[in-house]
Amino acid sequence: MKIIIIEDEKPAARRLGRMLAELNLEAQQMLHSVEESINWFQNNEHPDLIFLDIQLSDGLSFEIFEEVEVKSAIIFTTAYDEYALKAFKLNSIDYLLKPIDEDELKIAVDKFKENQPTQTNLQVNIDDIRKLLVNPVDRKFKKRFTIKVGQHLKIIPTDEIECFYSENKATYIHTSTNRNYLIDNSLEHWQDELNPDQFFRVNRTFIVHINAIKDIVSYTNSRLQIKLNSYNESEIIVSRERVKDFKNWID
């Protein structure tokens, strides 16, 4: 059985690999991003089984399957305990909720061996989960940030945030008043907390607010450059693999 692991957290990927080894299974390949996975699938024979994290460092793993035809069964490894579980109830593909439990891993593998899902069913699963993750009906998104400024606490509504960006391993927000504030946690963390109707992650470094976009300009290699109302400290480029989703988002 040929197995690959797609997981952006390398320690988690190695741990899953060791757990599979205890079941006498071997992960032949570990991939860590959407871009790396697309390149791998385009140049290699597809495996029998993929262990797939939903949130990768450069986007949602569903983007992989927009570029390549799925020929493998998937067991999701996810931290989405509220929305992904609803989707999995719609179909027979299994999932493992992080942190992965050894007994649940064995059950999931045994289920795959007994009932390998077809490619058609797999695509239905991906579509159902995407809908619930991107547009969850009951999801409550973050509406404000509380920032410490000296001895004071400043409340910043998300409507006043033009963009989130990472720089030198730190995360900042830039506001419509042309101010930058340091915040806790990574872009990956905040991406899941923000309303996807208002915010879009255009690349590994920036999440932008739709109302802050002043201009969109064609850029090299089929990419787009975004200009915001006040932020002008560095170029904001929509990565090539996210251009299609970005255009859908702004429609």
ABEGO torsion letter per residue (X at the ends): XBBBBBBABAAAAAAAAAAAAAAGBBBABBBABAAAAAAAAAABBBBABBBBBABBAAEBAAAAAAABBBABBBBBBBABAAAAAAAAAABABBBBBOBBBAAAAAAAAAAAAABBBBAAAAAAAAAAAAAAAABBAABBBBABBBBBBEABBBBBBAAABABBBBBGGBBBBBBAAGBBBBBBEBAAAAAAABBAAABBBABAABBBBAAABABBBBBBGGBBBBBBAABAABBBBBBAAAAAAAAAAAX
